[in-house]
Amino acid sequence: MDNTVIISTPPHVKSRRTTKMIMLDVIIALLPCTAMGLAYYRLDAFITIITSVLAAVICEFIYYFIAKGGFARKCKDAKQVCKDFLHQFDFTSIVTGLILALIVPSSVHFYEVMLGSAFSIIIVKMLFGGTGKNLVNPAATGRVFMLLCFSATMGGIVTNAIGAVGAVGGDGVINTSATVLTELLGDGTTNASFLDIFLGTGITGSIGETCKLAIIVGGLYLIIRKVIKWWQPVLYIGVSFLMTLLLYGCDGTKNFAMMALDQTFSGGLFFGAVFMATDYVTSPKSRSGQIIYYVILGLLTALLRYFTGVEVVSFVIMIGNIITHLLDRYCIPHPFGYVKVKKQKAPKADKAAAKDAGAKEGTK
């Protein structure tokens, strides 16, 4: 008998669906956000998206080529290493590059998003072993890296070229530093209507985060394809909304319900809940762990937004990724086919005999 034990990264459930197929589904789900980003921010968005995706794929190839000995023996094995790379290529770097491009403003320079993409792939993903072994979400970490390194550019959001609903003539592309969420977290007021916030028309924001309708369409596709579960993003968004409602309600803010609704639909909460927080690798494996995970994300997003006055979704997802290991350790799922053993009740005759024996012991 072969007693070899094979150790591999989760998930361990066998099915016909491969990592490559799942990543293709995610890319398809991101297409509505990509299309709206290109419609809103045009050439700047196109340059950012192409640069980010190409940088991610090239960085993965370079790391793989070096790690697998492509330069060894005077590059005699280079051709075979290239074939092996193409054989194992699972589109994860394309997904990372595309998500990173969609969560940054179109005002970033091409070299900035190139460095952010390289950091996401080389430092966050490949140094930890590649697909399935990264500790935190590469795209979220890449955005945080860019925010820390290029805070001036990352804050220079651009108003999209599609004018607000009902506006005469529409707005042009105007540099500004205040997004709708920043305005709401500041003095609590904004000139944008809820319809503008939902459709992303005539407002400032990141390339793929402004149009919530496109995000919902992509999320529904992932749910139909059973890539994610419907309650996961709903739980994250719902907890964040309820906590925001509670904070502003207790604060005595006028129209706190509408303000909480506007804040929930602003910024990167919807995009993060659908495409980043649901990452298989960096989220808990058990259902109980996932429930705790999304509740924590929702609470932290609302609390940190309220007390800091800035967008924190990427930071919160990173924090959630870090505690995932603890949730997997203490929220242990039952094995497949597990049936809880029911305790058998003692027969009535045995109970009566035990009672009589106890009575006799008491009289002695």
N, C-alpha and C positions, 0 to 999 in steps of 0.2 A: 504494500500500500504506500502511495506517495504521501508523505507527511509534510510536504512543503507548505509553508504559510506565506501567503501573498499579502503584503501590506500596501494599500493604495489610498488615495485621497477620496473622500466622499463626493457625490452620492454613490452608493453601492448597488442600487436597484438596477437590474438589467432590463433594457428595453431597446426597441429599434431606433429610438430617438437619440442621436449623437450630439455632442457638444457643438459640432459644426452646424447641424440642423437648427439647434436652439439659437445659435448666434445669428443665423440667417433670418429666423423669425424676429429677433430683436432688431436687426437692421431694417426689415420691412416695416416694423412698428414705428421706427424712428423716421421713416420717410415723410409722413405728414408734417411733423415738426420741422424737418429739413426743408420741405417745400415752402412752408409758411415763412421760415427764416429767410430763405432766398427771395421770396416775394416782398418781405418787409425791408430787408437790409441789403439786398441785391449783390453788387460786386464785392463789397467788403465781407459779406457772409460767405460768398463762394470761395474767396481766397482763404479765409479762416478755416473753413471746412476741409478744403483740399489739402492745405498745409498740415493740419492736425492729423488727418487720416494717413497721408503719405509718411509723415514723420514717425507715426506709431508703427507702421508696417516695416519701414526701413530700419528703425531702431531694434525691432524684434529680430529681424533677419541678421543684422550685424552682430548682435549679442549671441544668437544661435550659432552663427558661422564661426565666431571666435571660440565659444565654449565647446563646440564639437570638433575642434581641430582643423578648421578650414585652412588656416595658415601653416599648419604643421607639415613637415616633410616637403618643404618648398611648394606648398599648395597642391600636392598630388591628389589629395582627397577632396579638393574644393568642389568638383562636379558632383560627387556623391553626397556631400554635405548639402548642397543646394537642392538636390533631389529629395533628400530626407526632410528638408525644411518645407518644401512644397507638399510633401506627403502628410506631414503632421500639422500643417497650417489650418487653424480652426476658426478663423475670422474674429477671434477675441480682440486682437489689436485694432482691427477696423472698428469694432464696437466701441472700444475705449477711446480711440481718436475722434470718432463721430460724436460721442456723448460729451467729451471735453469741449469740442468746438461749439456744441449747442448750448453749453452752460456758461459761456463767456460772452462778453459784449463784442459787437462787431468792430469796436474801436481799437481792439488790441492789434499790435503789430505782428507781422507774420513770424518774426523770429521769437517773439514771446510765446506764442502758442506752440511753436516748434519746440522750444525748451520745455514747456509744460507737458507736451506729449511725450518727449523723450524721458522726462522725469517719471511720468506715469508708467511707462513700459519698462525702462531699465531698472530704476530704483525700486518701484513699488511692486512690479510684477515679476520680472525675470530674475532679479537677485534672490528672490524667495523661492525660486524653483519653477516659475512659469505658471501656466494655466492651472487653476484649482488650488494654488498654494499661497496666494497673496493674502496678507492679513487684513488689509483695508481695501476699499474700493479704489482702483487706480484713477478713474476719472475724477472722483471727488477729491482725492489727495492731490491730483495735478492742479485742480482749480485752487485749492488752498495754497499750494506752492506758488502759483502765479499771483494770487492775491497778496502774498507776503513779499514777493520779489518785485512785482510791478503794480503796486497799489494805485499809483497815479493813473495809469492807463486802464486798469481794471475798473476804476471808479468813473472813468469817462464814458458813460453810457450814451448811446445815440438814439434819438427819437426815430422810429421807423417811418418810412416814406408813405405808408398808407395812412391817410388822415383819419381822425376820430369819426365815429359814426355820427352823421348829421352835420359834420363840419362842412363849411363852404370852401371848396377849392382844395382842401387837404393840407397837411403840414409837410414841409420839406424835412430834410435830414439836418437836425440841429444838435450840436454838442451840448450836453448838459450833464450835471453830476447827480441829479435827483431822479430816482426812479419812483414809480407809484408807491412801492412798499416803503421807500425811505420817507416819502411825504406822510404816509399813514403812520409810520412809527415815530415821526417827528411831532408835528402839530396835530395829527389826526385828520387832516383834510386833504383832499385831492380834487383836481378839476376833472378827472377821468370818471366816466360813468361805469356802472357795473358791466354793461354790455361791452364797453371798450376794454375793460380789464379781462373779460372772458375771451374776447376775440383777439385781443392784443393790438387793436388798431389805434394808431396815433399816440402810443405810449412808449416809454423807455423800458429797456430790459435786455436780457441776454437773447441770443439769436433764436434758440429753440424753446425758451421758457415762456414767451409772452402769450402765445396763442394756446389757451387751455383747451379749446375745442380739438385742436390737433393732437394734444397730449391724451385726451380722453379717447379719441379714435384709435390711437396707437395702443393704449391700455386695453381697450376692448378686444383688439386683435390678439394681444398676448393672452387674454383671458380665454378667448374662444379656442386658441391653439393650446391651451392648458400649460403655457409657459409659466404664468403666475396665477395665483388664486385671487379671486375678486375681493376678498375681505382684507387682503394685506394692505394695498394702498388706501382702501376705504377706512380701515382702522387707524392708520397713521394720520390721514387728513382729518378724520372725524375727531380724534382725540385732540389734535392741535386746535381745531375750531372750538371745541367745547372749553378747552383750557383758556383760549384767548377770550372767549365769551365771558367766562368766569372772572378773569383778571380785570377786564374793562367794566364788567357789571359791578364788581365790588369797588372799583375805583370811582364809580359814579359818573362815568363818561356818558354824554348824551349820544343817543343813537348807537349804543354799544353793540347791538346785534348786527347792524349793517356794517359797522366798522370791523367787527370780527369776521364777517363774511368777505369783505373786501381784502382784508389781510390774508385770509386763507387762500383766495384766488390770485394773490399777487406773489411776485417773486418766484423762487424755484421749488416751492413745496410740492406742487402737482408733479412736476417733472422728476424730482428726487424720489417721490413716493412710488412712482410707476417704474422708472428705469434704473434707479440706483439703489434704493433701499431693499429691493427685491432680489438683488444679486445672490445667486445660489451659494457662491463661495464664502461670502462675508456675512451671511445671515444665518441664524440658528437653524438646526435641522429638525428639531421636534416642534410640534404644533404649540405646546405650552410655551416653549422658548420663544417662538415667533410672536405669540401674543404679547408676551412681556416686552420683547424687542420693539415692536411697533408702538406699543403704549409709551415706552420710554422715549422713543424718537418724537412722538407727538407732544409729549409733555415738555421735553427739552426745547423743541422748536418754538413753542409758544412762550415759554418762560424766558429763554434767551433773547428772542425777538423783543419781548416786552421790556426787559431790563437793560438791554444793550442798544436797542434801536437800530440794529443792522441785520442783514440777511445772514442766517447761520445754518442753512440746510446742509451744506457740504461739511461743515464742522460737526454738526450733530450726527450725520451718517458715519463719519469717521469714529466718533465716540461710540456709537452703537456697534460698529465693526469690532472695536477693541474689546467690548464686553461680551461679544458673541461666544468667545471661548468659555467664559464662565457660565453662560446660559446653557451651552452644550454639555458642560460638565455636570451641572446640577439638575437640568431638566432632561432627564434621560428618557428617550422614547422607548416604547415597548417593542420587542422584536416582532417581525411580520408573523401573523398567525397566533400571537399571544392570546391566551384565554385566562382570565383571572380565576384562580382556584377558590371556589366557595367553601367556607367553613361548614362542615357537616354538624347538624344539631344532634346532640346526644338524645337517645331514645328516652321516653318518659319513664320507663321502668328503671333505667340506670339513674335518672335524676332522683326518683323516689328512694332508691337504695342508698344513694349518696347522702340524701337528706336524713334518712334514718340512722346511717352510720355517724353522721355528725351529731345527731341528737344523743346517741348512746355515749359518744365521747364526752359530751357536755355533762352527762349525769354522773360520770365516774369521778 
